[in-house]
Amino acid sequence: MDWKLFASTFVAIFVAEVGDKTQLATLSLAAGGSSRWVVFAGSALALVATSAIAVLLGEAVSQVISPLWLRRGAGVVFLVLGVIFLLGRG
């Protein structure tokens, strides 16, 4: 197992998810629901399902486009979005 890849994936996703809309929705459902474990199971399954879709699509796309170009494209998109948000147009 590639522990470095595992750790970097965990940290990246954990940091990205803390305080986002998904976490706030889960918090709201847990606060208003009768069973926190049901909310936990539902939200965990949803995150696993969306992650599985992303991994499968990433694998399929990497068969057509070089992973190097995918990383470059993602970097450009993040930079453009960052500039848009900094300028207050987003």
Residue pairs with C-beta under 8 A, 6 or more apart in sequence:
13 51
17 23
17 47
22 43
22 47
26 39
26 43
29 39
29 42
29 43
30 36
30 39
30 40
33 39
58 70
61 70
62 70
81 90
84 90
